[in-house]
Amino acid sequence: MIMTSQRRFVLVGVLLGGIVILTAGAFLGLGLRQTPKGAAGTLLASAIGGPFRLVDQNGRTVTDADLKGKWSLIYFGYTHCPDACPTTLNEIAIALDDLGPKRDAVRPVFITVDPERDTPQLLKGYVENFGPTFVGLTGTAQQVDAAARAYRVYYQKVPGKDGGPYLMDHSSIVYLLDRNGRFVTHFTHEAKAEAITAAVKKLL
């Protein structure tokens, strides 16, 4: 009975996360039709993103205000992720390279949903695999939860098989914010570097 309840809880969480993402996608489509600058300035822009206070891979405090001044590509994941996270971060890295001289205008940000394991030290070694400009952010469980809620990110700890390390079930979305820290558009984890590069070039 306990296991059944747990499965139902996880299923409900997954469904709710899916509904949030689908709803955001619908609003995004409307926003992109209304303005060439994407969703910035629309209702969706104020619904995604917000204040957070975290710590980067060098132990420095980083808030949402620190992201202003550059465009930001933000992705929530975790370092022990076996597939979606490294694949998505690699596509972001390729997209940045493809931007050429414009890459300096974009800041790639990786925010963990697994603060229990992802310390600043661990994040430092991880994000360096994708490029020197990547910012890795972590914090207390409460701080990470607040950041995830601001970006409408779903995540849930999932027990590992046969007593193995636990996994994190999470939504897999790349958020693009403008220089003022406002949400503009998003990409799914299936988006290729070419699509990200093309979209960002049009907005820069």
C-alpha positions as a Python dict, from the first residue, in 0.01 Angstrom:
ca = {
    (1, 'M'): (0, 0, 0),
    (2, 'I'): (287, 240, 82),
    (3, 'M'): (461, 169, -246),
    (4, 'T'): (134, 221, -434),
    (5, 'S'): (87, 561, -270),
    (6, 'Q'): (443, 661, -356),
    (7, 'R'): (393, 562, -720),
    (8, 'R'): (73, 764, -735),
    (9, 'F'): (252, 1066, -586),
    (10, 'V'): (532, 1048, -843),
    (11, 'L'): (280, 1000, -1125),
    (12, 'V'): (81, 1303, -1013),
    (13, 'G'): (402, 1508, -995),
    (14, 'V'): (503, 1405, -1346),
    (15, 'L'): (159, 1489, -1481),
    (16, 'L'): (157, 1829, -1311),
    (17, 'G'): (505, 1903, -1445),
    (18, 'G'): (390, 1810, -1794),
    (19, 'I'): (85, 2034, -1770),
    (20, 'V'): (302, 2329, -1664),
    (21, 'I'): (539, 2276, -1956),
    (22, 'L'): (256, 2236, -2208),
    (23, 'T'): (85, 2547, -2077),
    (24, 'A'): (410, 2743, -2098),
    (25, 'G'): (456, 2620, -2455),
    (26, 'A'): (109, 2741, -2552),
    (27, 'F'): (173, 3087, -2405),
    (28, 'L'): (514, 3091, -2570),
    (29, 'G'): (366, 3028, -2913),
    (30, 'L'): (134, 3324, -2863),
    (31, 'G'): (420, 3541, -2739),
    (32, 'L'): (640, 3460, -3039),
    (33, 'R'): (362, 3553, -3278),
    (34, 'Q'): (304, 3882, -3101),
    (35, 'T'): (660, 4010, -3090),
    (36, 'P'): (986, 3932, -3275),
    (37, 'K'): (1164, 3942, -2940),
    (38, 'G'): (981, 3634, -2819),
    (39, 'A'): (784, 3630, -2496),
    (40, 'A'): (964, 3926, -2337),
    (41, 'G'): (708, 4178, -2219),
    (42, 'T'): (421, 3929, -2227),
    (43, 'L'): (238, 3756, -1943),
    (44, 'L'): (461, 3451, -1985),
    (45, 'A'): (774, 3658, -1927),
    (46, 'S'): (655, 3748, -1578),
    (47, 'A'): (537, 3391, -1507),
    (48, 'I'): (877, 3227, -1562),
    (49, 'G'): (1182, 3331, -1364),
    (50, 'G'): (1223, 3536, -1051),
    (51, 'P'): (1442, 3602, -747),
    (52, 'F'): (1689, 3337, -632),
    (53, 'R'): (2001, 3324, -420),
    (54, 'L'): (2247, 3041, -489),
    (55, 'V'): (2620, 2965, -483),
    (56, 'D'): (2836, 2912, -791),
    (57, 'Q'): (3112, 2656, -850),
    (58, 'N'): (3366, 2893, -696),
    (59, 'G'): (3171, 2944, -375),
    (60, 'R'): (3045, 3291, -466),
    (61, 'T'): (2688, 3397, -397),
    (62, 'V'): (2488, 3452, -716),
    (63, 'T'): (2142, 3606, -739),
    (64, 'D'): (1908, 3661, -1030),
    (65, 'A'): (2034, 4020, -1048),
    (66, 'D'): (2383, 3893, -1133),
    (67, 'L'): (2252, 3739, -1455),
    (68, 'K'): (2153, 4076, -1597),
    (69, 'G'): (2374, 4239, -1857),
    (70, 'K'): (2401, 3929, -2073),
    (71, 'W'): (2161, 3686, -2235),
    (72, 'S'): (2137, 3366, -2030),
    (73, 'L'): (2073, 3005, -2128),
    (74, 'I'): (1955, 2834, -1808),
    (75, 'Y'): (1915, 2460, -1760),
    (76, 'F'): (1811, 2271, -1446),
    (77, 'G'): (1960, 1924, -1399),
    (78, 'Y'): (2212, 1734, -1189),
    (79, 'T'): (2565, 1601, -1228),
    (80, 'H'): (2471, 1235, -1180),
    (81, 'C'): (2220, 1254, -1466),
    (82, 'P'): (2295, 965, -1705),
    (83, 'D'): (2160, 1108, -2030),
    (84, 'A'): (1947, 1422, -2078),
    (85, 'C'): (2164, 1664, -1877),
    (86, 'P'): (2506, 1601, -2036),
    (87, 'T'): (2347, 1579, -2380),
    (88, 'T'): (2165, 1910, -2340),
    (89, 'L'): (2465, 2090, -2193),
    (90, 'N'): (2678, 1964, -2480),
    (91, 'E'): (2427, 2102, -2732),
    (92, 'I'): (2440, 2437, -2551),
    (93, 'A'): (2820, 2432, -2570),
    (94, 'I'): (2811, 2361, -2944),
    (95, 'A'): (2550, 2634, -2996),
    (96, 'L'): (2772, 2886, -2817),
    (97, 'D'): (3068, 2791, -3035),
    (98, 'D'): (2851, 2834, -3343),
    (99, 'L'): (2763, 3189, -3234),
    (100, 'G'): (3121, 3291, -3303),
    (101, 'P'): (3206, 3639, -3172),
    (102, 'K'): (2850, 3676, -3040),
    (103, 'R'): (2901, 3398, -2786),
    (104, 'D'): (3037, 3646, -2530),
    (105, 'A'): (2689, 3799, -2512),
    (106, 'V'): (2541, 3473, -2380),
    (107, 'R'): (2596, 3320, -2036),
    (108, 'P'): (2529, 2943, -1997),
    (109, 'V'): (2394, 2856, -1650),
    (110, 'F'): (2346, 2508, -1501),
    (111, 'I'): (2134, 2493, -1183),
    (112, 'T'): (2130, 2165, -993),
    (113, 'V'): (1813, 2002, -865),
    (114, 'D'): (2028, 1771, -650),
    (115, 'P'): (2191, 1995, -389),
    (116, 'E'): (2239, 1696, -159),
    (117, 'R'): (2520, 1570, -381),
    (118, 'D'): (2607, 1863, -606),
    (119, 'T'): (2847, 2071, -401),
    (120, 'P'): (3027, 2373, -552),
    (121, 'Q'): (3341, 2161, -585),
    (122, 'L'): (3161, 1886, -774),
    (123, 'L'): (2985, 2137, -997),
    (124, 'K'): (3316, 2304, -1080),
    (125, 'G'): (3463, 1988, -1230),
    (126, 'Y'): (3137, 1908, -1407),
    (127, 'V'): (3064, 2236, -1583),
    (128, 'E'): (3426, 2274, -1693),
    (129, 'N'): (3364, 1976, -1921),
    (130, 'F'): (3133, 2194, -2129),
    (131, 'G'): (3327, 2517, -2143),
    (132, 'P'): (3503, 2782, -1934),
    (133, 'T'): (3207, 3022, -1938),
    (134, 'F'): (2955, 2779, -1788),
    (135, 'V'): (2820, 2880, -1448),
    (136, 'G'): (2717, 2601, -1209),
    (137, 'L'): (2479, 2691, -927),
    (138, 'T'): (2376, 2506, -612),
    (139, 'G'): (2257, 2592, -261),
    (140, 'T'): (2052, 2460, 25),
    (141, 'A'): (1752, 2241, -53),
    (142, 'Q'): (1526, 2538, 21),
    (143, 'Q'): (1722, 2774, -206),
    (144, 'V'): (1722, 2528, -495),
    (145, 'D'): (1351, 2461, -447),
    (146, 'A'): (1278, 2834, -460),
    (147, 'A'): (1473, 2871, -786),
    (148, 'A'): (1302, 2569, -940),
    (149, 'R'): (958, 2698, -845),
    (150, 'A'): (1040, 3037, -998),
    (151, 'Y'): (1112, 2867, -1330),
    (152, 'R'): (824, 2620, -1300),
    (153, 'V'): (1069, 2329, -1290),
    (154, 'Y'): (946, 1990, -1171),
    (155, 'Y'): (1190, 1755, -993),
    (156, 'Q'): (1156, 1451, -772),
    (157, 'K'): (1402, 1208, -612),
    (158, 'V'): (1361, 852, -743),
    (159, 'P'): (1510, 551, -557),
    (160, 'G'): (1782, 367, -747),
    (161, 'K'): (1734, 12, -866),
    (162, 'D'): (1854, -270, -641),
    (163, 'G'): (1973, -27, -377),
    (164, 'G'): (2182, 177, -621),
    (165, 'P'): (2228, 557, -616),
    (166, 'Y'): (1908, 755, -643),
    (167, 'L'): (1815, 946, -958),
    (168, 'M'): (1635, 1276, -1005),
    (169, 'D'): (1329, 1286, -1226),
    (170, 'H'): (1303, 1642, -1359),
    (171, 'S'): (1166, 1855, -1639),
    (172, 'S'): (1427, 1918, -1906),
    (173, 'I'): (1394, 2269, -2049),
    (174, 'V'): (1651, 2528, -2157),
    (175, 'Y'): (1535, 2882, -2077),
    (176, 'L'): (1661, 3186, -2267),
    (177, 'L'): (1654, 3513, -2072),
    (178, 'D'): (1734, 3855, -2215),
    (179, 'R'): (1982, 4108, -2076),
    (180, 'N'): (1721, 4230, -1828),
    (181, 'G'): (1667, 3881, -1689),
    (182, 'R'): (1329, 3838, -1858),
    (183, 'F'): (1217, 3508, -2008),
    (184, 'V'): (1215, 3516, -2389),
    (185, 'T'): (1186, 3159, -2517),
    (186, 'H'): (1269, 2799, -2433),
    (187, 'F'): (1407, 2483, -2592),
    (188, 'T'): (1335, 2121, -2502),
    (189, 'H'): (1619, 1881, -2426),
    (190, 'E'): (1568, 1740, -2776),
    (191, 'A'): (1664, 2070, -2941),
    (192, 'K'): (1984, 2052, -3142),
    (193, 'A'): (2261, 2309, -3128),
    (194, 'E'): (2169, 2442, -3473),
    (195, 'A'): (1816, 2531, -3357),
    (196, 'I'): (1944, 2704, -3044),
    (197, 'T'): (2203, 2900, -3240),
    (198, 'A'): (1952, 3011, -3504),
    (199, 'A'): (1699, 3128, -3244),
    (200, 'V'): (1956, 3314, -3035),
    (201, 'K'): (2108, 3487, -3338),
    (202, 'K'): (1767, 3628, -3432),
    (203, 'L'): (1720, 3770, -3085),
    (204, 'L'): (2065, 3914, -3016),
}
